[in-house]
Every structure is written in C-alpha cells, then in structure tokens.
Amino acid sequence: MKKIFLLIIVSFFPLIIYSQQNNITYTDVSPDGREISTYNSDEKNIEGVVIANSDDIPFSLTPDWSSTLERQIGGMAWGDYDNDGDLDLATGCYFSNSYPPIPEYEVLIYRNDNGILTTTPAWVSTDMRSTTDVKFADLNGDDKPELIAANGDNSFVPSVIYFNGESGLNNSPGWISQDNNWTVGEALCDIDDDGDLDLTFGNQGNSVNPMKPICIFYNNGGTFPVVPNWLSADQMITNSVAFGDLDNQQIKYKYLEYYGDEIRYTFPLPLYPIYSIDTVLVDDQPYYEFCYDPIGGWISLGTRPQSGMTVKISYRYVTKGDLAASKWVNYESGVYFNNNGVINNLPGWTVGNTTSQKGIAWADFDNDGYQDLAISGSGVQTVIYKNVNGTLTGPVWTSNSVNTSAQELITGDLDRDGYPELAVIHFGGGRTEIFKNRSGVLDTTPTWLYIAGSSATSISFGDVNGDGALDLAVGTARTPVVVFINQLTIPVELVSFTASINVNEVRLNWSTATETNNRGFEIERSPSLITSQTLWGDWEEIGFVPGFGTTTEPKSYSFIDDLSLTPKLPSDRQGLTHTLRYRLKQIDFDGTSRYSEIVEVEIYSPAEFSLEQNYPNPFNPSTKIKFTIPSVIASEAKQSQLVTLKIYDILGNEVATLVNEEKPAGTYEVEFNTSSIKHQPSSGIYFYKLQVGSYTQIRKMTLLK
C-alpha cells in the first residue's frame, strides 16, 4: 500500500519551510531523516556535472547511462539476480518528507542485457517499505543471490529478504524481521564460521525512542530467525556497519571452479568480505584483467570464456569478522571484536570522539597485508585509521573535503594497480568524491568530483560492460540514477607471469603484448618463507628489469631469484613446505605504477641429511647423484656450509671431485661423467662420499663398460 504524502512536523526532523517564487524550491531529506537540503530548481543540472577530472580516475565528464525514474535512492548493489552472467543494478528507494514529494519507493532492479542496463526497472518489489540499503547475497548456497532490503522510517518499517529460486527472484519478501528498528545500514559476514553469511543491521530509533542497538541475525542453512540472535549492549544511533579482520587471524582460503559459456563474465564469490583475489586462471592460463567488490560477492572478468574453458579462482575472505560501526553525534564509532565466532556486545576500540560519523569501510590502503579502517561523517572530514599489526592507529589520513555530509563510503581498485581508491558521497551539495590511491598514499583533495542533479545519497561499484574494470553508479534523493563507465586503458598489457623453481633458484618469466611509456618492472617478494597458515606482511623489492618504453610488439622478460640470499628458516619451521610469493610492480616514466597478479612457488625446507642412490646404476659413462642439506645443518654457524662430494675407487684413491663449495640448505643434483676424466676409470665398484661439516655419508655405485 502506498503512503499518502502528509507534512508532519515532529521533533525528530528539523523544521522544513516550503517556499515557491518564480521557480520551484526543492527540499530533500536523507534516508535516515537527519540531513536536509533545500535549493532552487535553476541551481541544479538534472544530469549533474563533473567539476574535477583526472586521467588517474578513469571516468568521463558525463554519465554514460541514466534511468528514467526519479526516486529517492536509499542504497544500491550489483549482482547477477537472473543468473545470466552479467551484473544487474538494484536500488532501494525510501520515503521522506521531501518536497515536491516522491510517493513511490519500491525496491527496483535494472537488468543488464549484454552490457547495457534497462532504463526502466525489469524487476519491481510488490511492497514499499522505505528502503535505506540493499545487498545481494547467496544466503542458502544455491548459487542464486537473494536481495536483502534494510528498511526503516519513523514507524519502524521492518527489513526483508527477497528469495531467489528456480522461478527467479520473488517480488514479495520471504522473510520479514521483527526487530522494531529504523535500519539505515547492513553488512554480511560468516560471523560464526559455519559456511554461510550472517546478517547485521545498523539501527537508529525515531523521535520517541531515538536510540537502538545493532542487530545480528544468524543464518542457519538458509533460514533466519525473525528476532535478532545478538544485540549490542550499547544503544545508540548507528549509521553504517562493516566487517573486517583486524588481526588477520580469521582469513580463510576458498577455491572455485566454473565453466565458460561464451556469455558469462561475472562469477559468484559466495563468501565475503573478500580479503584478496590470489589467482584467476582461464583455461589454466593466468588472467589479470578482472575486478571485484570486496563486499559484493562477485568477480567480473574482462573476457567471456568460451564453452568448455575452465575458470579457476582462488581467493581469501574474512570469517569470524570484527564489526565496525559509524555512529551519530554523542556516540563514538568503533569496532566490536569477534572472539572465536562470538562478537562482543561492547566495542573493544573506539575513535575517541563523538563527532557525527557516517560511512565506514575496511580496506588495505597501503598494501601491508592488514585492513585499515576508513570513516566519513557529517560536519567532519573523512579519515583513515592505519592498522599496524592488528592495532588501529591514527588517523593517518584526512580528506580536504569542503562539504562534509557523507552518506556512504566505499572502496575499489579503479585502475587495477593493487591499491584501492576511496569514494565518498555527500548529501548536501550532491558531491561524489573519489580519492586516488598512489601506491599507498591517497590524494587529500578529490581527484574526481561529480555534483549530482540533487542531493546525493548512494554510490556503488560494479562492472556493466564486462571489461574487468569497476564502473560507478550514483543515486540521489530526486534525480535519476546515473552510471559512469570505467574508461581504463592499460599502458602495459601483461599477458603472462609465471614462476618455477630449480634447486635453489626461482625463475620468473613474464611477457607483454604492448607497452606504452614503460620504464620497467620492480620485482617484489614476500619478506620471508612462511607457512600457509601465516598471512603475508610487507613486500620487499629484490630486483629491477628495464622495460622497452613504447612498443606494439610482444616482449618477454625473465628474472632469477637466488634463494641463497633468503633469510634462514626458524628451527620450528624446518621440514615443512613453505611458499614464496612474487609480484611485478610495473612503473611508467611518469612514476605511475600498477601491480601484477601474485604468483607462488612452494619450497621444501629439508629437516634431514640425505645422500640418494645414484641413477642409473650400474652406469656408463655417466650417472646422476642427488643429495640434501638440511636447514638444521645450514643454520649451525651460518647460512651456507662447505659441501664436498668426491668419488673414490675400491682402493680409496680419489677419482674426481664433483662439489667443493659452500651451499645453503636445499636439494641438489650433480652429474658424474667418466668420459671427462683424464685417466679413464675401468669397470668396477666405486664409492661417492658427501661431507657437510661433521656430517658424512658414503654410497656405492657400479661402472659397467
């Protein structure tokens, strides 16, 4: 049932005075009812205008797509609701005391038809509940995303879930909450690590009861209770919620395999928030042109794999996540810690002030392996708190925004350089700001700035056209939704990057299809050998290979990493298989840089001394001998030890010396070729002796001519 527009002035809302002279005076109200914006009709361009632009943020000066409806947008999300392999755009619509009024506020989906969004909704909910946020998520494990609508207004409209099934996404909700709140934000995470996504709502109250707790509904195999399983002990006005892993103790790996059909370019990532995408293989070849939303549950490739091709994805995601919440004035934003699947009901860390904050997100802005925390606000600048080994410090970065009435804050790697950009949308002034991340340091003044045609309410990153680059959707309190298509051009097109190990060397090979302004490649390696249960910290540069500048011809590169230069292993890690990770940092002549995909090699650190039987045996004229130096021996005094391998005849006379040099721990293979010996040995029994420090081993072999 639609609501009839009435202007009711209550203490919860500021006093609104409507006036009309020669033109219309618009009044917009934010989704949470706490921001008011009034302006004349001749002050706004309905399509908006980009007033700050840079090649560093690859969006055009005008929107590439616009819907035909004027709605009050209360949240947007991208997802493949019809399972056809591309991303559709869902918009939640809310109700407010705006003027002129907009009485329609269903949940809408604009369908993606082969890279083009429909301008009118292809899916419309049958109910209208004043939606403030929406999310797509596969809640029951059937690979079909549900649509979750966080709802609320002064009458505590309940939040709902629209379930997806064989007949498609249901227009009517299959779950209706009974939490009795004005919900203004939602987040998903497998909080209890049982293999499905749980649902969290950030809430506020109304004019009578303004403070409400945060609520969590636990997912039990695709079903949810209608009343919350968990409530925060502190009641407040919460604006936004987000999950991350503060200390990197609850990051899990997941491997997925899909099959191409020449149509699909989007593939689901069922568990999130996403910590990292580690490997993408298309037809068993590394693929790098992809994008993803860390809280969206999808990855989008810049290709449509052909029928029969496999798409293999390895990624890491946050489970048992820590809950961050931004709060309104008089309440401190903070983080509720997760202790083995149970979230504390009071925050374990707070920002230390009670300024009005809205919009919150976790992201590893400086690429040190730990997720930092960004928070925007109303009346205050956007800030980033740096995560130092599991402890938030700072703020270490503050924006120079001239308009500070933030509604949402999101992150995404717009240029695929490995460093996420930061985007903030402000209600007053209709500003959408994007701050370029330059190798871990963000611009403080917006690198790209768009002024919407009315007060701005929501932003979301997706990939409309399947080019593997993030596009931007902007929603407002009145004008149609618009989308900016990412115009990213890659100056250096990397087509392959591989790593292989040979005894104590790792050989890196990579190739490019074309290059523009390419100064070269820094080679980076994870700082030490660590087990698969340990997450990665800082990277170290181990070499540089010059590029070819500008060329349209394919080029090949290689680099050898001498493992004898790596740090020795701690004693408790000997005898284990360890992993080294490598990446390329491609650098242009103007200093711009971007990172490649990560490649890995496994290295076995032997715990035992061994000298293997030669092969073939008997032999003529040559044979091979393999031996192993354990890390225990190699670490007795120094990284390398003097190694000798000698051949003796049956009388004890030395026949040949195969090895006489220092070597680090590892496995080696050498050849004994009798044809290279001046005095040719005769057929018979011979001995080979390996000596490393005080360790000695002898084996017998037979030369048969």
C-alpha positions in Angstrom: 0.0 0.0 0.0 1.3 3.4 -0.9 1.6 6.1 1.7 -0.3 9.4 1.2 2.1 12.3 1.5 1.5 14.4 4.6 3.8 17.0 6.1 4.0 16.2 9.8 6.5 18.2 11.8 7.9 16.3 14.7 10.9 16.9 16.9 12.9 14.3 15.1 13.1 16.3 11.9 14.3 19.9 11.6 11.6 22.4 10.7 11.0 22.4 6.9 9.6 25.5 5.3 8.5 25.2 1.6 8.5 28.3 -0.5 7.8 28.9 -4.1 8.6 32.1 -6.1 9.4 32.2 -9.8 10.8 28.7 -9.7 10.4 25.6 -7.5 12.2 25.3 -4.2 13.2 21.7 -3.6 13.6 20.2 -0.2 15.4 16.8 0.1 15.6 14.6 3.2 18.3 12.0 3.6 17.4 8.3 4.1 18.0 8.5 7.9 16.0 11.7 8.1 18.9 13.6 9.6 20.1 15.7 6.7 18.0 18.4 5.0 18.9 20.1 1.7 17.0 23.0 0.1 17.7 24.5 -3.3 16.0 26.2 -6.2 15.3 24.3 -9.4 17.5 26.6 -11.5 20.5 25.8 -9.3 20.8 22.2 -10.5 21.6 20.4 -13.7 19.5 17.3 -13.7 22.3 15.2 -15.1 24.8 16.7 -12.8 28.3 17.8 -13.8 31.9 16.6 -13.3 33.9 19.5 -11.9 37.2 17.8 -11.1 38.6 15.2 -13.5 41.9 13.4 -13.9 43.3 10.7 -16.1 44.2 9.0 -12.8 40.4 8.3 -12.2 39.1 6.8 -15.5 35.6 8.2 -15.6 34.2 10.5 -18.3 32.9 14.0 -17.9 29.2 13.0 -18.3 27.3 9.9 -17.3 27.2 7.0 -19.7 23.8 5.7 -18.6 20.7 7.2 -16.8 17.5 5.6 -15.6 14.2 7.3 -16.5 12.7 7.3 -13.0 13.0 9.9 -10.3 13.3 8.2 -7.0 14.8 8.7 -3.5 17.6 6.2 -3.6 18.4 4.5 -0.3 21.2 2.2 -1.3 22.4 0.3 -4.4 24.0 -3.0 -5.1 25.3 -5.0 -8.1 24.5 -8.7 -8.5 23.5 -11.3 -11.1 19.9 -11.8 -10.0 18.9 -13.6 -13.2 22.0 -15.8 -13.4 22.8 -14.8 -17.0 26.5 -14.0 -16.3 26.4 -10.2 -16.0 25.8 -7.7 -13.2 22.4 -6.1 -12.7 21.8 -3.0 -10.6 19.4 -3.0 -7.6 18.2 0.2 -6.0 16.4 0.6 -2.7 14.0 3.6 -2.6 12.9 5.4 0.6 10.1 7.6 1.8 10.6 11.0 3.4 9.0 14.4 3.9 10.6 15.8 0.8 9.1 18.5 -1.5 7.8 18.0 -4.1 7.0 14.6 -2.7 8.0 11.3 -4.4 5.4 8.8 -3.2 6.8 5.7 -4.9 9.5 3.7 -3.1 9.6 0.1 -4.2 12.9 -1.9 -4.5 13.9 -1.8 -8.1 16.4 -3.8 -10.4 17.7 -2.5 -13.7 18.6 -5.6 -15.7 21.8 -5.9 -17.6 21.2 -7.0 -21.2 24.6 -7.8 -22.8 26.4 -4.8 -21.2 23.5 -2.3 -21.3 21.2 -1.6 -18.4 17.5 -1.2 -19.0 16.4 2.4 -18.4 13.2 1.2 -16.6 13.2 -1.4 -13.9 12.9 -5.0 -15.1 12.1 -6.2 -11.5 9.9 -4.3 -9.0 9.0 -5.4 -5.5 5.3 -5.7 -4.7 5.8 -3.9 -1.3 7.0 -0.5 -0.4 8.8 -0.3 2.9 11.2 2.7 2.7 14.5 1.0 1.9 17.7 2.6 3.2 20.2 0.0 2.0 20.3 -3.1 -0.3 22.7 -6.1 -0.7 22.8 -9.1 -2.9 24.0 -12.4 -1.2 23.6 -16.1 -1.7 22.1 -17.0 1.6 21.2 -20.6 1.0 24.0 -21.9 -1.1 22.1 -22.4 -4.4 24.3 -20.0 -6.4 21.4 -17.6 -6.9 21.7 -14.4 -4.9 18.9 -13.2 -2.6 18.2 -9.5 -2.3 18.2 -8.0 1.2 16.4 -4.7 1.8 17.3 -2.8 5.0 14.2 -0.8 5.7 13.1 1.9 8.1 11.4 5.1 8.8 9.7 6.9 11.7 7.3 4.0 12.0 10.0 1.2 12.2 9.2 -0.5 8.9 10.7 -4.0 9.0 13.7 -5.2 6.9 13.0 -8.0 4.4 14.7 -10.7 2.2 13.5 -11.4 -1.3 14.5 -15.0 -2.1 15.8 -16.3 -5.4 14.9 -19.7 -6.8 14.2 -21.8 -9.9 11.4 -19.3 -10.9 13.6 -16.3 -10.4 13.8 -13.6 -7.7 10.5 -13.4 -5.9 8.9 -9.9 -5.9 7.5 -10.5 -2.4 9.6 -10.9 0.7 10.1 -14.4 2.1 11.5 -13.2 5.4 10.3 -10.1 7.4 12.2 -9.1 10.5 10.6 -8.2 13.8 13.4 -6.2 15.3 11.4 -2.9 15.6 14.1 -0.5 14.4 14.8 2.2 11.8 17.6 0.3 9.9 20.0 2.5 8.0 22.8 0.1 7.1 23.6 -3.6 6.6 26.6 -5.9 6.3 27.2 -9.6 5.8 29.8 -12.0 7.0 30.1 -15.6 8.1 30.4 -14.4 11.7 30.3 -17.9 13.3 32.3 -19.7 10.6 29.6 -22.2 9.8 29.8 -21.8 6.0 27.0 -19.2 5.4 26.6 -15.5 5.6 25.0 -13.9 8.6 23.2 -10.6 8.5 23.9 -7.4 10.5 21.7 -4.3 10.7 22.9 -0.9 11.9 19.9 0.9 13.5 18.5 4.1 14.9 15.2 5.0 16.6 12.6 7.6 15.9 11.5 10.8 17.6 10.1 9.0 20.5 12.9 6.4 21.0 15.9 7.7 19.1 18.5 5.1 20.3 18.6 1.5 19.2 21.1 -1.4 19.3 22.9 -3.1 16.4 21.2 -6.4 15.5 22.6 -9.7 14.1 20.5 -12.5 12.6 22.4 -15.8 12.3 22.0 -17.8 9.1 21.1 -21.4 9.8 21.3 -23.2 6.5 19.5 -20.5 4.6 16.9 -19.7 7.2 16.9 -16.7 9.7 15.0 -16.1 12.9 12.7 -13.1 12.8 14.1 -11.7 16.0 17.8 -11.0 16.4 20.2 -13.5 17.9 22.5 -10.8 19.1 22.1 -7.2 20.2 24.8 -4.7 21.1 24.8 -3.7 24.7 25.1 -0.1 23.9 22.1 1.6 22.3 22.9 4.5 20.0 22.3 5.9 16.5 24.3 3.7 14.1 24.7 4.8 10.6 26.9 2.2 8.8 28.3 -1.2 9.6 31.1 -3.2 8.0 33.1 -6.4 8.7 36.9 -6.9 8.5 39.6 -8.9 10.3 41.6 -6.6 12.5 44.4 -9.0 13.3 44.4 -11.4 10.3 43.6 -14.4 12.5 40.4 -15.3 10.7 41.3 -15.2 7.0 40.2 -18.3 5.0 41.1 -19.6 1.6 38.5 -20.7 -1.0 38.9 -22.3 -4.4 36.2 -22.2 -7.0 35.9 -23.7 -10.5 33.4 -22.6 -13.2 32.9 -23.3 -16.8 32.7 -20.8 -19.7 29.7 -20.5 -22.0 30.8 -17.6 -24.2 28.3 -15.3 -22.4 29.1 -15.2 -18.8 31.8 -12.8 -17.5 30.6 -12.5 -13.9 31.1 -15.3 -11.4 29.9 -15.5 -7.8 32.2 -15.5 -4.8 29.8 -16.9 -2.2 31.6 -15.9 1.0 32.8 -12.4 1.8 34.0 -9.8 2.7 36.9 -10.6 0.3 40.4 -10.2 1.7 42.2 -10.8 -1.7 41.9 -12.4 -5.0 45.0 -14.6 -5.3 44.8 -16.4 -8.6 42.5 -16.4 -11.6 43.1 -19.0 -14.3 41.1 -19.0 -17.6 41.7 -22.3 -19.4 44.6 -22.9 -17.0 46.3 -19.6 -18.1 46.8 -16.7 -15.6 44.3 -13.9 -16.1 44.7 -10.5 -14.7 42.0 -8.2 -16.2 39.4 -8.5 -13.5 37.6 -6.5 -10.9 35.6 -7.3 -7.8 33.7 -5.7 -5.0 35.0 -6.8 -1.6 31.5 -6.7 -0.1 29.6 -7.6 -3.3 30.2 -11.4 -3.6 31.3 -11.4 -7.3 34.3 -11.2 -9.6 34.0 -9.8 -13.2 36.4 -10.7 -15.9 37.4 -8.7 -18.9 36.6 -11.7 -21.1 33.8 -14.2 -21.8 35.4 -17.6 -21.5 34.4 -19.9 -24.3 32.4 -23.1 -23.9 34.5 -25.8 -22.3 37.0 -23.4 -20.8 37.5 -23.6 -17.1 37.6 -20.5 -14.8 39.6 -21.3 -11.6 39.5 -18.7 -8.8 41.5 -18.8 -5.6 40.6 -16.1 -3.1 40.7 -15.3 0.6 37.8 -14.0 2.7 37.1 -12.8 6.2 35.3 -15.2 8.6 34.5 -14.5 12.3 34.9 -10.9 11.3 35.2 -7.9 13.6 32.3 -5.5 13.3 33.0 -1.8 12.7 30.2 0.8 13.2 30.0 4.5 12.5 27.7 6.5 14.8 25.9 9.8 15.0 26.8 12.7 17.3 27.2 11.9 21.0 28.3 8.3 20.3 31.8 7.0 19.5 32.3 5.0 16.3 34.2 1.8 17.0 34.9 -1.9 16.4 33.2 -4.8 18.2 35.7 -7.6 18.4 34.9 -11.2 17.4 36.1 -13.8 19.8 36.0 -17.2 18.1 32.7 -16.6 16.4 31.1 -14.6 19.2 31.0 -10.8 18.8 31.5 -8.8 22.0 28.4 -6.6 22.7 30.5 -3.6 23.5 33.2 -2.1 21.3 36.8 -3.0 22.0 38.1 0.0 20.1 36.6 3.5 19.6 37.7 6.6 17.7 37.9 8.6 20.8 35.5 11.3 19.8 31.7 11.8 19.5 31.5 13.7 16.2 28.9 12.6 13.7 30.3 9.8 11.5 28.5 8.0 8.7 30.0 5.7 6.1 32.6 3.1 7.1 34.8 0.5 5.2 37.7 -1.8 5.7 40.5 -1.8 3.1 44.2 -2.4 2.9 45.1 1.1 1.6 48.9 0.8 2.0 49.1 -2.9 0.8 50.9 -4.0 4.0 48.6 -7.1 4.5 46.4 -5.5 7.2 43.0 -3.9 6.6 42.8 -0.3 7.5 39.6 1.5 8.5 38.1 4.5 6.7 35.3 6.6 8.2 33.4 9.6 6.8 31.0 11.9 8.6 28.7 14.8 8.8 30.5 18.0 9.7 33.8 16.2 9.8 36.4 15.1 7.3 36.8 11.6 6.0 39.7 9.8 7.9 41.7 6.6 7.7 42.9 4.7 10.7 46.0 2.6 9.9 46.1 -1.0 11.0 49.5 -1.7 12.5 49.8 -5.4 13.1 46.3 -5.7 14.4 46.0 -2.3 16.2 44.3 0.7 14.7 46.3 4.0 14.9 45.8 7.5 13.7 44.0 8.9 11.9 46.9 8.8 9.4 45.0 10.4 6.5 42.4 13.2 6.4 40.5 14.5 3.4 40.2 18.2 2.5 36.5 17.9 1.5 34.7 21.3 1.6 31.3 19.6 2.0 31.1 17.1 4.8 27.6 15.5 5.0 28.7 12.0 4.0 26.1 9.3 3.4 28.2 6.3 2.1 31.8 5.4 1.8 33.1 2.6 -0.5 36.4 1.3 -1.8 37.5 -0.3 -5.0 40.6 -0.6 -7.2 39.6 1.5 -10.2 42.8 1.3 -12.1 43.8 -2.3 -11.2 47.2 -1.2 -9.7 46.7 -3.2 -6.5 45.8 -0.1 -4.3 42.1 0.6 -3.6 40.7 4.0 -4.2 38.3 5.7 -1.7 34.9 7.1 -2.8 32.5 9.2 -0.6 29.1 10.6 -1.4 27.8 13.7 0.4 24.1 14.5 0.7 24.4 18.3 0.9 25.8 19.7 -2.3 25.3 16.4 -4.1 29.0 15.6 -4.1 30.6 12.3 -5.2 34.3 12.3 -4.4 36.9 9.8 -5.4 40.4 10.0 -3.9 43.2 8.4 -6.0 45.5 5.9 -4.1 49.1 6.5 -5.2 51.0 3.4 -4.0 49.5 3.6 -0.5 49.1 7.4 -0.2 45.7 8.9 -1.1 45.2 12.3 -2.5 43.6 14.5 0.1 41.7 16.7 -2.4 39.2 14.8 -4.5 40.9 13.5 -7.7 37.5 13.1 -9.4 34.4 15.1 -8.3 30.8 14.8 -9.5 28.0 17.2 -8.5 24.7 15.4 -8.9 21.4 17.0 -10.0 20.0 16.8 -6.5 21.1 15.8 -3.0 23.2 12.7 -3.3 22.5 9.5 -1.3 24.2 6.4 -2.6 27.2 5.0 -4.6 28.2 1.6 -5.7 30.9 0.0 -7.9 30.1 -2.7 -10.5 31.1 -3.8 -14.0 28.3 -3.1 -16.5 30.1 -3.9 -19.8 32.3 -6.8 -18.8 35.7 -5.2 -19.4 37.0 -6.2 -16.0 37.1 -2.6 -14.7 34.9 -1.1 -12.0 32.1 1.3 -13.1 30.3 3.8 -10.8 26.6 4.2 -10.1 25.4 7.3 -8.3 21.9 7.6 -6.7 20.3 10.8 -5.4 17.3 12.0 -3.4 15.4 13.0 -6.6 17.1 12.8 -10.0 17.5 9.5 -12.0 20.3 7.1 -11.1 23.4 7.5 -13.4 26.3 5.3 -14.2 29.8 6.2 -15.3 31.7 3.6 -17.3 35.3 3.0 -16.5 37.5 4.2 -19.4 40.6 2.4 -18.1 43.4 1.9 -20.6 46.4 -0.2 -19.6 49.7 1.2 -20.8 51.4 -2.1 -20.4 49.4 -5.2 -21.2 50.8 -8.1 -19.2 49.8 -11.4 -20.9 51.6 -14.0 -18.7 53.5 -14.2 -15.5 54.9 -17.5 -14.1 57.3 -18.8 -11.5 59.3 -22.0 -11.5 61.9 -23.4 -9.1 65.1 -25.2 -10.0 67.1 -26.3 -7.0 67.9 -23.1 -5.2 66.7 -20.6 -7.8 63.3 -19.3 -8.7 62.9 -18.2 -12.3 60.3 -15.6 -13.1 59.1 -15.3 -16.6 56.6 -12.7 -18.0 55.6 -11.3 -21.3 53.7 -8.2 -22.6 51.5 -7.7 -25.7 52.1 -4.0 -25.9 53.8 -1.3 -23.9 53.4 2.4 -23.5 55.7 4.6 -21.5 57.1 1.6 -19.7 60.2 2.3 -17.6 60.4 -1.2 -16.2 59.4 -3.7 -13.6 60.3 -3.9 -10.0 60.3 -7.5 -8.8 58.8 -7.9 -5.3 58.9 -10.9 -3.0 57.2 -11.7 0.3 59.7 -11.0 3.0 60.3 -14.5 4.3 59.5 -18.1 4.0 56.3 -18.7 6.0 53.7 -21.4 6.3 50.4 -21.5 4.6 48.7 -20.7 7.9 50.5 -17.4 8.1 49.3 -14.3 6.3 51.6 -12.0 4.3 53.1 -8.8 5.5 55.2 -6.2 3.8 56.8 -6.9 0.4 60.4 -6.3 -0.4 62.0 -5.3 -3.7 64.6 -7.8 -4.9 65.3 -6.5 -8.4 64.5 -4.3 -11.4 64.2 -5.2 -15.1 64.1 -2.3 -17.6 61.1 -2.1 -19.9 61.0 -1.3 -23.7 59.4 2.1 -23.3 56.7 2.2 -26.0 56.2 -0.8 -28.4 53.4 -2.6 -30.1 55.4 -5.8 -30.4 55.3 -8.7 -27.8 58.2 -8.7 -25.4 59.5 -11.3 -23.0 61.2 -10.9 -19.6 62.9 -13.0 -17.0 64.4 -12.7 -13.6 66.2 -15.3 -11.4 65.9 -15.1 -7.6 68.8 -16.7 -5.8 67.3 -18.4 -2.8 70.7 -18.5 -1.0 70.0 -14.8 -0.3 66.7 -15.5 1.5 66.6 -15.4 5.3 67.2 -18.8 7.0 64.3 -20.6 8.5 63.5 -20.7 12.2 64.1 -24.1 13.7 60.4 -24.7 14.3 59.7 -24.5 10.5 62.3 -27.0 9.3 61.0 -30.0 7.4 57.9 -28.1 6.2 56.8 -26.9 2.7 56.9 -23.2 2.5 55.6 -20.7 0.0 57.3 -17.7 -1.6 55.1 -15.2 -3.4 56.2 -12.8 -6.2 54.6 -9.9 -7.9 55.7 -7.3 -10.5 55.4 -3.5 -10.0 55.2 -2.0 -13.5 56.4 1.6 -13.4 55.8 4.2 -16.1 58.3 7.0 -16.8 55.9 9.5 -15.1 56.1 7.4 -11.9 52.6 5.8 -12.2 52.7 2.2 -11.1 50.5 -0.9 -11.0 50.8 -4.4 -9.7 50.6 -7.7 -11.4 48.8 -10.8 -10.1 50.7 -12.7 -7.5 52.5 -16.0 -8.3 53.6 -18.6 -5.8 56.3 -21.3 -5.6 56.5 -24.0 -2.9 59.8 -24.7 -1.3 60.6 -27.7 0.8 63.0 -27.0 3.7 64.6 -30.3 4.5 64.9 -31.4 8.1 67.1 -34.4 7.4 70.5 -35.0 5.8 70.4 -37.4 2.8 72.5 -38.8 0.0 70.5 -40.7 -2.5 71.5 -43.7 -4.7 72.9 -42.7 -8.0 70.9 -43.3 -11.1 71.2 -45.0 -13.4 73.2 -47.7 -11.6 75.1 -49.5 -13.0 76.1 -46.8 -15.4 78.2 -46.0 -18.4 79.5 -43.4 -19.0 77.6 -41.0 -16.7 75.2 -41.1 -13.7 73.5 -38.5 -11.5 73.8 -38.1 -7.8 71.2 -36.2 -5.6 71.8 -35.0 -2.1 70.0 -32.9 0.5 71.5 -30.4 3.0 69.0 -29.9 5.9 68.3 -26.5 7.3 69.5 -27.7 10.7 73.0 -28.1 9.3 72.9 -24.9 7.3 72.0 -22.9 10.3 74.7 -24.4 12.7 77.0 -21.5 12.1 76.0 -19.6 9.1 73.5 -19.7 6.2 75.8 -21.8 3.9 78.2 -24.7 4.7 81.2 -26.1 2.8 80.0 -29.1 0.8 82.2 -31.7 -0.7 81.2 -34.6 -2.9 84.0 -36.9 -4.1 84.4 -40.2 -6.0 86.8 -42.9 -4.8 87.8 -46.3 -6.3 87.7 -49.5 -4.3 91.3 -48.9 -3.0 90.4 -45.5 -1.6 92.0 -43.4 -4.3 90.3 -40.2 -5.2 88.9 -40.3 -8.7 87.0 -37.0 -9.0 85.7 -34.1 -7.0 82.2 -33.1 -8.1 81.4 -30.5 -5.4 83.7 -28.3 -3.3 81.9 -25.1 -2.3 79.6 -23.5 0.2 75.9 -24.2 -0.4 72.7 -23.3 1.5 70.1 -25.8 2.7 68.3 -27.5 -0.2 68.3 -30.4 -2.6 70.9 -30.7 -5.3 71.7 -32.9 -8.2 75.1 -33.3 -9.9 76.4 -35.5 -12.8 79.4 -37.8 -12.7 80.6 -38.3 -16.3 83.6 -40.7 -16.7 84.3 -39.5 -20.2 85.6 -36.2 -18.8 88.2 -37.8 -16.6 91.8 -37.8 -18.0 92.6 -41.3 -16.8 89.6 -43.3 -17.8 88.4 -45.5 -14.9 87.8 -49.2 -15.5 84.7 -51.2 -14.8 84.1 -52.0 -11.2 82.9 -50.7 -7.8 83.2 -47.0 -6.9 82.2 -45.0 -3.8 80.9 -41.5 -3.6 81.3 -39.5 -0.3 79.3 -36.4 0.8 80.6 -34.3 3.6 79.0 -31.2 5.1 80.6 -30.0 8.3 80.6 -33.0 10.7 78.1 -35.0 8.7 79.4 -37.7 6.3 77.7 -40.3 4.2 79.0 -42.8 1.7 77.3 -44.8 -1.0 78.4 -47.4 -3.5 77.9 -47.5 -7.3 78.9 -49.7 -10.3 80.6 -48.6 -13.5 79.9 -51.2 -16.2 81.6 -50.8 -19.5 
